[in-house]
Amino acid sequence: MQRSLCLLLLTLIFTMMQPNELPADEGLWLFNNPPKEHLKKKYNFDAPQAWYDHLQKSSVRFNSGGSGSFISADGLVMTNHHVGLTALQRLTGVVNKDIKDPAKKKDFAKDGFYAKTLEEEFKSIDEELNVLIEITDVTARVKAAVTKDMKPEEAFEARRGVIAKIEAEAAKATKDNDYRADVVTLYQGGQYHLYKYKRYTDVRLVMAPEQQVAFFGGDPDNFAYPRYDLDMCFFRVYENGKPAKIEHFLKWSKNGVSDDELVFVSGHPGHTDRLNTVADLEYNRDVRYPYALQRLNRLEVMLSIYSQRGADHERKAKDNLFGVANSRKAYYWGLEGLQDAAVMNKKKAQEKALKDAVAKNAELKDLASAWKTIEGIQKVRAANAKRYNLLEAGHGFNTPLFGYARTLVRAAEELPKPNEKRLQEFGDSGQETLKLKLFSKRAFDKDFETAKLGDSLGWFAEMLGYKDPLVQKVLAGKSPNVRAFDLINGTKLFDPEVRKKLYEGGKEAVDASKDPLILLAKAIDPDARKLRKVLENGYAEPNEQAYDKIAQAKFAIEGASNYPDATFTLRLSFGPVKSYVEAGKKIPFQTTFEGLYAKNELEKNRAPFDLPQQWIDKKNKLNLKTPFNFVCTADIIGGNSGSPVVNRAGEVVGLIFDGNIQSLVWDFVYTDEQARAVAVNSQSIPEALRAIYEAEPLAQEIVSGARK
Amino acid sequence: MQRSLCLLLLTLIFTMMQPNELPADEGLWLFNNPPKEHLKKKYNFDAPQAWYDHLQKSSVRFNSGGSGSFISADGLVMTNHHVGLTALQRLTGVVNKDIKDPAKKKDFAKDGFYAKTLEEEFKSIDEELNVLIEITDVTARVKAAVTKDMKPEEAFEARRGVIAKIEAEAAKATKDNDYRADVVTLYQGGQYHLYKYKRYTDVRLVMAPEQQVAFFGGDPDNFAYPRYDLDMCFFRVYENGKPAKIEHFLKWSKNGVSDDELVFVSGHPGHTDRLNTVADLEYNRDVRYPYALQRLNRLEVMLSIYSQRGADHERKAKDNLFGVANSRKAYYWGLEGLQDAAVMNKKKAQEKALKDAVAKNAELKDLASAWKTIEGIQKVRAANAKRYNLLEAGHGFNTPLFGYARTLVRAAEELPKPNEKRLQEFGDSGQETLKLKLFSKRAFDKDFETAKLGDSLGWFAEMLGYKDPLVQKVLAGKSPNVRAFDLINGTKLFDPEVRKKLYEGGKEAVDASKDPLILLAKAIDPDARKLRKVLENGYAEPNEQAYDKIAQAKFAIEGASNYPDATFTLRLSFGPVKSYVEAGKKIPFQTTFEGLYAKNELEKNRAPFDLPQQWIDKKNKLNLKTPFNFVCTADIIGGNSGSPVVNRAGEVVGLIFDGNIQSLVWDFVYTDEQARAVAVNSQSIPEALRAIYEAEPLAQEIVSGARK
């Protein structure tokens, strides 16, 4: 029944996208260009610049791929359980290392964690948080470096050079490692902004609930609504061994949200394809999505059956499995949207309108070629993308240990070069982040790494074709899983000290190494680099130039009412809290704890609708009428997980953790008939902390904005 | 640890295939050509022909894809739980139709079933059992119909014609519907035999244990050993409403097996690729297996997440999910073997030896071209196979309802033609079986059929490419899941009466039908038929002729010491019960109930190592020392599931249900260093029936060979 309902809705959403009377609240807006006019006109919202600045500096990026916010003066950070999952799992791995009895092993990801005192707060492995401090427009300087007569490879080099230089200058201007500076490409090359971030690398775990209640409903309810998930996790940032003193943090709202109330979301949407041309979307539909889905299906099966082997296996694979299943679902329904003729026809009509407007305007005639260019380079992409993914993106070598090997091999070659001549990821500005990852103390499990690597070597052989000389080189006469067994059992790269020595020893040390993973990374590096160049020159560079033209055209015709596609940098979105109609039935804008228990009882506590034991035991301590989850029309996408939802006063009213299934088309087109962002209501958080987790001090800090 | 061990073993098995001193006990032997000489020489086994005839006529084929045997004079049939799974699930569907309260719904596949009296025995839906009664060699007649000067399409038509004629004559010679006659192609076209079967269509369910104990260890233990599975299921065949009187049935052994004891397996291996040339195996490695694996991964994810939605969903998907996961594991490790250079090198050496011998013998020079021919036609296969699978094999339309639609559309066209001009499946000899399936009373679930069809339409679009005109035709402007929703909600083919009316109404009725599935089947039929012809003429026919030559060459050089590849027809295999060494550790030839409980306790009753409640409650009633599972070297493959294992006296000592992971290379090469068939020990069956299931009458019938 549930599924049928779903499908009915898809029909509606895919065929009934009609313009609103007022412009829709679409947009992943830059903090230095928020849609103030629209907000004033439509919502009579007219906040001073300081309102925006405060929200910006209270927002946090989890470099592992998520968003968060400061919610106390003592460095308390709020995000989702599923954003904290990697950290929870790494801590589990480190703690279990010293526990011999299998019955006593911990599983923080599954069972949750709560530090009653500062002393009990747990330092996360490799977690880096960034706070955006300053934005500078450097478009003119970057564009000046690229001249019209340059060949693609020259243009690419020139742009890379000037960007590395700008970043290096900015890095030098700061006194220590606590800052980083990135040049961000916006509007697919239409603008370049220099982002200065404050870095926090001492990030400690404060509290996480059980995964059962954070991810209640599991895969069936993922991207669904109504929902009942306490998808929250709290960290604290430290400086010099003490909780960091934070100037900009968000105040808490005790009132939650009401129907139709305007709310704002501040977070780091990862990637969208809104500006994409039809040819580009067709490539996604015909090549990128199907490949991604095939790979994710394979990974999901591998990780699921690995998990079945025992409780220990389940623990090891949990984080990977969650991520893979989540992506699989997003790709599946995204592709379903791309395969809907109504969606593509709408995109075609929009594109035609823009092209027609360009054709009519003599001043824009230089821009008219962009669509043809983009159509043409899809062939380069199609011819090389699979090989690139396998070789350069590492789909064929699915273990972080191979990533270490490659980083070491390349660092030995790249670091001696001048900054602006290096591969982008070896630039001076990213050095500290790179070393943080490379020298990580996280624990690896031989068996799990073997399973992942073995499976991906099989994928590599199947995708490239067994007879490909590169496959022969990689497998070295062994079958994929046997080869992986040899590689993982032979490598010493598990040990951070070994990695450090190789890194510091430079080319000489790396050349002398007999480590089988180093040898493998070396053996395929010429091919991987060649492929990267082919795609950079034949696709990425002309792509950037062509989209620059389209962005210019859009700007010329539509004015400044515009936002760039998502780039995992800070954005502001907004929209009302809003119920919607599904198959003739009104879906209320919020749920309560009462609904959680009703669903649990309906499904007889059967996984994934089961509850942690203490939630059953302490049910009568909870105010069951407390609002739990709600939906709003704010424009979000993957990466926004953990974003705070604030009201007009800038107070936290919610915590974004998902979108509904209708929102899965937001990757390439925004609609607000039924598509919604899904959030945890701010009222449910202190309520659950007090009634279930007996975490009064934390609840108190959240509500008051400071530790007692 | 378990996995690492596994890998170590794979290295061993794949690199250490060395000849035994005596010839290995390889072979899927025809009952009219058993290896009597070898058995006499190696095992001093010299049974009269009557011994073979009795075993043949006691053996049963489950047309749904498995094996079994008669074990009482009153029609009692023994097979595996996983062979009976489809029947168990269909019964569940039919029974649940009339149960409104979800809490009262049955799940026979999960919870098992036991009919205490004949009245309680449950008639299975669409189950057809066949018993091989007579074999006639018709090679000369079939080969005479094909002359050297014929074009491939003429040769194909001539062969199809003469086969249809032989089958029709044989069918006419029997008085009623209780028999069927099939011409079986052996040695890939080297020989043709006419098989006459007795058909049983009133097949009733007698007893099945819980799936938990039948499939204890689930996917992790599937294809593994040591094992602890009670993978059994009992049916009874009826004639004229009464238990059929059976002349040939197997006696029961109370003694089970001892180490090194010679045993025999009689069953229906489905498909092997032993005779395959290297070019053919490379095609399998590079094209067939990767495609199959990708499709199975996708299906497994779809069915798994469907199952998670609730207990009802899990029940509906169980049978499909089991089959898909089982195939996925077989393909995965089969492909791992094909990707091992050592395996392929062995095959290359064998092929070279045979080719060299042919080259040296002037009388065989006509046969020398066969290998080149087979190499050449792999291109036809590669160019058409994917499209064929999607369109003609139905991978793009994954619901039996589409199968009905196509059968109706084609029956309307084919049946008016003369018998020998029809598509093979519409020949006179198969009419009754076809109608049994088409008019089936099985219950379908709209939601489940929509989910499967929707997912497969997506697969269809991704694999053919969205822009393919056929994809456009099939999707009709909708996205895949929306299109599936429309098709399933619009069709009336759920109703067997509707199907019957369309079938009996012939072309006129089908042409007039507006049923959306009929319209879809009609729309793609010209393309599907065209593709089938291309593959029949460009691949199947030259393939059959070339393998005929290779079989002749093998026969000329090696003599009659030969058996044909598996064809889901009755075969005899044999070998000793035998322990083996894995990573330096001896794996004992049999396990006991004690081991089952030990494993269950080690894994703390965590799924898939959990036990049904009554197995825990009644543990002290069981003799824990009873042998449970054992291994032997008998040559088996998928389709052998449910085969009886008999001793020299022809008594049942076991019930085949699996092979270990090392046996997964048996598809293309037999080895017996470590590869083993896995069986339930005959002693454990009455013991469990008595102690756990309180099924004394059934235990009594099994042991005594008749109902009391």
Interface residues (C-beta under 8 A of the other chain):
Chain A: M1 Q2 R3 S4 L7 L8 L10 T11 F14 G218 D219 P220 E282 R285 D286 P290 L293 Q294 N297 R298 E300 V301 S304 I305 Q308 R309 G310 A311 A325 R328 Y332 L335 E336 G337 Q339 D340 A341 A342 K446 D447 T450 A451 G454 G458 A461 E462 G465 Y466 K467 L475 G477 K478 S479 P480 N481 V482 A484 F485 E603 K604 R606 A607 P608
Chain B: M1 Q2 R3 S4 L7 L8 L10 T11 F14 G218 D219 P220 E282 R285 D286 P290 L293 Q294 N297 R298 E300 V301 S304 I305 Q308 R309 G310 A311 A325 R328 Y332 L335 E336 G337 Q339 D340 A341 A342 K446 D447 T450 A451 G454 G458 A461 E462 G465 Y466 K467 L475 G477 K478 S479 P480 N481 V482 A484 F485 E603 K604 R606 A607 P608
